């Protein structure tokens, strides 16, 4: 499938009904994502999303911007069904590598999950290790199994190397409120969603129960997404995604608008009903079902 990059400010609103305003995929977990005009799905979620992951070379435990903020500055792109990785951090290193989809199966860990992945080889391991100043390996998930947390998702719900669930959605109106209150800049990119929905009330997403895309989608029908868990936020949204530096003005804003108890919550994790040839596009209308407010 061909993906087109879409600048978020170029999207015009034709209706005040909820619509998809932005779509993102993140081929390498915790590296920079790609803004796309459409998303195709497999049974684990958006095609190409979190299919690769960096792990510590000694322990096999996954790495992220939480420990290595510079991961945000490693770029990815999709060309003719293949994923390429690039960087502008070190002129002594080559800029582009095609990511492999084969290799030796090795044991890795992501959060509490002990799973397997395919090691992508010494050349890429050396490239990432030098770039990030951390001995690491790149692994590809491929057909290796991983299941979403059954405390929230239906039993045997497959998932990629995403933190826990196949999809993450945020409301554009909520991001706008945070950005207006911040001395720096906050955009949807800070929160690394797959789907951004516009034309909703700010922070109303905390009451969403399901999000359905109905019109003009796949041969298999609409995309029916179930809200399963609000997203608990760590340090990553406080990092400038274009500099990998921490923005001091972001945390106070998140504490003001998104703190509940001891947690910062923003956005919703989703599961979905898979069908063959499923595609969603920027500009499509969505139907949102909400729970009653207390």
FENCORQUI-V445681 format. One record per pair of residues at least 12 apart in sequence whose ideal C-beta (glycine too) atoms are under 7 Angstrom apart, sorted by sequence separation. I is the first residue (numbers start at 1). J is the second residue. D is the distance in whole Angstrom. If there is no record, write none. Layout:
# FENCORQUI-V445681
i=I j=J d=D
i=I j=J d=D
This chain:
# FENCORQUI-V445681
i=24 j=36 d=7
i=75 j=87 d=7
i=84 j=96 d=5
i=85 j=97 d=5
i=125 j=137 d=5
i=146 j=158 d=7
i=147 j=159 d=7
i=153 j=165 d=7
i=175 j=187 d=6
i=212 j=224 d=5
i=238 j=250 d=5
i=8 j=21 d=7
i=22 j=35 d=6
i=23 j=36 d=5
i=74 j=87 d=5
i=84 j=97 d=7
i=105 j=118 d=6
i=106 j=119 d=5
i=125 j=138 d=6
i=145 j=158 d=7
i=146 j=159 d=6
i=175 j=188 d=5
i=212 j=225 d=7
i=237 j=250 d=7
i=238 j=251 d=5
i=8 j=22 d=5
i=25 j=39 d=7
i=73 j=87 d=7
i=84 j=98 d=5
i=85 j=99 d=6
i=104 j=118 d=7
i=124 j=138 d=5
i=211 j=225 d=5
i=23 j=38 d=7
i=84 j=99 d=7
i=103 j=118 d=4
i=104 j=119 d=5
i=149 j=164 d=6
i=210 j=225 d=6
i=23 j=39 d=5
i=73 j=89 d=6
i=82 j=98 d=6
i=83 j=99 d=5
i=102 j=118 d=6
i=103 j=119 d=4
i=148 j=164 d=6
i=172 j=188 d=7
i=210 j=226 d=5
i=211 j=227 d=7
i=103 j=120 d=5
i=148 j=165 d=5
i=210 j=227 d=6
i=237 j=254 d=7
i=103 j=121 d=6
i=119 j=137 d=6
i=120 j=138 d=4
i=170 j=188 d=6
i=209 j=227 d=5
i=70 j=89 d=7
i=120 j=139 d=6
i=141 j=160 d=6
i=208 j=227 d=5
i=100 j=120 d=5
i=119 j=139 d=6
i=120 j=140 d=6
i=141 j=161 d=6
i=25 j=46 d=5
i=27 j=48 d=5
i=29 j=50 d=5
i=99 j=120 d=7
i=100 j=121 d=7
i=118 j=139 d=6
i=170 j=191 d=5
i=233 j=254 d=7
i=117 j=139 d=3
i=118 j=140 d=5
i=25 j=48 d=5
i=26 j=49 d=6
i=29 j=52 d=7
i=117 j=140 d=6
i=170 j=193 d=4
i=25 j=49 d=5
i=26 j=50 d=6
i=27 j=51 d=6
i=28 j=52 d=4
i=29 j=53 d=4
i=117 j=141 d=5
i=118 j=142 d=5
i=169 j=193 d=6
i=172 j=196 d=5
i=206 j=230 d=7
i=27 j=52 d=6
i=168 j=193 d=5
i=169 j=194 d=7
i=172 j=197 d=7
i=177 j=202 d=5
i=28 j=54 d=7
i=168 j=194 d=5
i=169 j=195 d=4
i=170 j=196 d=6
i=171 j=197 d=6
i=172 j=198 d=4
i=8 j=35 d=7
i=97 j=124 d=6
i=117 j=144 d=6
i=167 j=194 d=5
i=173 j=200 d=6
i=116 j=144 d=4
i=167 j=195 d=6
i=169 j=197 d=6
i=173 j=201 d=6
i=174 j=202 d=5
i=6 j=35 d=6
i=115 j=144 d=6
i=171 j=200 d=5
i=173 j=202 d=4
i=174 j=203 d=5
i=5 j=35 d=6
i=6 j=36 d=7
i=48 j=78 d=6
i=97 j=127 d=6
i=5 j=36 d=7
i=6 j=37 d=5
i=108 j=139 d=6
i=115 j=146 d=5
i=171 j=202 d=7
i=174 j=205 d=6
i=232 j=263 d=5
i=233 j=264 d=4
i=4 j=36 d=7
i=233 j=265 d=7
i=3 j=36 d=4
i=4 j=37 d=4
i=29 j=62 d=7
i=30 j=63 d=7
i=106 j=139 d=7
i=113 j=146 d=6
i=171 j=204 d=7
i=232 j=265 d=6
i=233 j=266 d=6
i=3 j=37 d=7
i=30 j=64 d=4
i=93 j=127 d=6
i=171 j=205 d=4
i=231 j=265 d=7
i=3 j=38 d=7
i=29 j=64 d=7
i=30 j=65 d=5
i=48 j=83 d=6
i=230 j=265 d=5
i=231 j=266 d=6
i=231 j=267 d=4
i=93 j=130 d=6
i=103 j=140 d=7
i=231 j=268 d=7
i=93 j=131 d=6
i=230 j=268 d=6
i=231 j=269 d=6
i=1 j=40 d=5
i=101 j=140 d=5
i=31 j=71 d=5
i=32 j=72 d=6
i=100 j=140 d=7
i=229 j=269 d=4
i=30 j=71 d=5
i=32 j=73 d=7
i=90 j=131 d=6
i=101 j=142 d=6
i=227 j=268 d=5
i=228 j=269 d=5
i=32 j=74 d=6
i=34 j=76 d=6
i=89 j=131 d=6
i=169 j=211 d=6
i=228 j=270 d=7
i=31 j=74 d=4
i=32 j=75 d=5
i=34 j=77 d=7
i=227 j=270 d=6
i=228 j=271 d=5
i=32 j=76 d=6
i=34 j=78 d=7
i=87 j=131 d=6
i=192 j=236 d=7
i=226 j=270 d=6
i=31 j=76 d=6
i=225 j=270 d=4
i=226 j=271 d=5
i=28 j=74 d=7
i=60 j=106 d=7
i=62 j=108 d=7
i=191 j=237 d=6
i=52 j=99 d=6
i=60 j=107 d=6
i=62 j=109 d=7
i=190 j=237 d=5
i=225 j=272 d=5
i=28 j=76 d=6
i=60 j=108 d=5
i=61 j=109 d=5
i=62 j=110 d=4
i=224 j=272 d=7
i=27 j=76 d=4
i=60 j=109 d=6
i=223 j=272 d=6
i=224 j=273 d=4
i=110 j=161 d=6
i=190 j=241 d=6
i=189 j=241 d=5
i=55 j=108 d=5
i=221 j=275 d=6
i=220 j=275 d=3
i=223 j=278 d=6
i=27 j=83 d=5
i=220 j=276 d=5
i=28 j=85 d=6
i=53 j=110 d=7
i=218 j=275 d=6
i=220 j=277 d=5
i=223 j=280 d=5
i=167 j=225 d=6
i=219 j=277 d=4
i=220 j=278 d=6
i=211 j=270 d=7
i=218 j=277 d=5
i=208 j=268 d=6
i=218 j=278 d=4
i=71 j=132 d=7
i=217 j=278 d=7
i=218 j=279 d=5
i=70 j=132 d=6
i=217 j=279 d=6
i=165 j=228 d=6
i=168 j=231 d=6
i=184 j=247 d=4
i=205 j=268 d=6
i=217 j=280 d=6
i=53 j=117 d=7
i=68 j=132 d=5
i=165 j=229 d=7
i=186 j=250 d=6
i=184 j=249 d=5
i=68 j=134 d=6
i=183 j=249 d=4
i=184 j=250 d=6
i=182 j=249 d=5
i=213 j=280 d=5
i=217 j=284 d=7
i=57 j=125 d=7
i=182 j=250 d=6
i=216 j=284 d=7
i=215 j=284 d=6
i=215 j=285 d=6
i=63 j=134 d=7
i=182 j=253 d=5
i=213 j=284 d=5
i=181 j=253 d=5
i=63 j=136 d=6
i=213 j=286 d=5
i=214 j=287 d=6
i=54 j=128 d=6
i=193 j=267 d=6
i=212 j=286 d=6
i=3 j=78 d=5
i=153 j=228 d=6
i=178 j=253 d=5
i=191 j=266 d=6
i=211 j=286 d=6
i=212 j=287 d=4
i=152 j=228 d=4
i=191 j=267 d=6
i=58 j=135 d=7
i=152 j=229 d=5
i=211 j=288 d=6
i=57 j=135 d=4
i=57 j=136 d=5
i=178 j=257 d=6
i=210 j=289 d=4
i=56 j=136 d=6
i=57 j=137 d=5
i=177 j=257 d=7
i=208 j=288 d=6
i=209 j=289 d=5
i=55 j=136 d=6
i=209 j=290 d=6
i=54 j=136 d=5
i=55 j=137 d=5
i=208 j=290 d=6
i=209 j=291 d=5
i=207 j=290 d=4
i=54 j=138 d=6
i=55 j=139 d=6
i=207 j=291 d=5
i=52 j=138 d=6
i=53 j=139 d=6
i=207 j=293 d=6
i=52 j=139 d=7
i=52 j=140 d=5
i=200 j=288 d=7
i=51 j=140 d=6
i=197 j=286 d=6
i=51 j=141 d=5
i=170 j=266 d=7
i=170 j=267 d=4
i=169 j=267 d=6
i=168 j=267 d=6
i=169 j=268 d=5
i=168 j=269 d=6
i=169 j=270 d=6
i=168 j=270 d=7
i=167 j=270 d=4
i=165 j=269 d=4
i=166 j=270 d=7
i=164 j=269 d=6
i=165 j=270 d=6
i=166 j=271 d=6
i=167 j=272 d=6
i=165 j=271 d=6
i=166 j=272 d=6
i=53 j=161 d=4
i=51 j=160 d=6
i=50 j=160 d=4
i=49 j=160 d=6
i=50 j=161 d=4
i=50 j=162 d=5
i=49 j=162 d=7
i=44 j=158 d=5
i=45 j=159 d=7
i=157 j=271 d=6
i=43 j=158 d=5
i=44 j=159 d=6
i=45 j=160 d=6
i=44 j=160 d=5
i=45 j=162 d=7
i=154 j=271 d=7
i=153 j=271 d=5
i=45 j=166 d=3
i=44 j=166 d=6
i=45 j=167 d=6
i=148 j=271 d=7
i=29 j=161 d=5
i=49 j=194 d=7
i=46 j=194 d=6
i=21 j=172 d=5
i=33 j=192 d=6
i=22 j=188 d=6
i=26 j=192 d=6
i=72 j=239 d=6
i=66 j=234 d=6
i=24 j=193 d=6
i=66 j=235 d=6
i=72 j=241 d=5
i=24 j=194 d=6
i=66 j=236 d=6
i=69 j=239 d=5
i=23 j=194 d=7
i=65 j=236 d=5
i=73 j=244 d=5
i=23 j=195 d=6
i=72 j=244 d=5
i=22 j=196 d=4
i=65 j=239 d=6
i=70 j=244 d=5
i=20 j=195 d=6
i=21 j=196 d=5
i=69 j=244 d=4
i=21 j=197 d=7
i=20 j=197 d=6
i=21 j=198 d=4
i=19 j=197 d=7
i=18 j=197 d=5
i=19 j=198 d=6
i=19 j=199 d=6
i=18 j=199 d=5
i=17 j=199 d=6
i=18 j=200 d=5
i=16 j=199 d=5
i=13 j=198 d=7
i=13 j=199 d=7
i=43 j=274 d=5
i=41 j=274 d=6
i=41 j=278 d=4
i=40 j=279 d=5
i=39 j=279 d=7
i=38 j=279 d=6
i=39 j=280 d=5
i=38 j=280 d=7
i=38 j=281 d=4
i=37 j=281 d=6
i=37 j=282 d=5
i=23 j=282 d=6
i=20 j=280 d=7
i=22 j=282 d=7
i=21 j=282 d=7
i=20 j=282 d=5
i=20 j=283 d=6
i=19 j=283 d=6
i=20 j=284 d=5
i=19 j=284 d=7
i=19 j=285 d=5
i=20 j=286 d=6
i=18 j=285 d=7
i=19 j=286 d=7
i=17 j=285 d=5
i=18 j=286 d=5
i=18 j=288 d=6
i=11 j=282 d=6
i=6 j=282 d=6
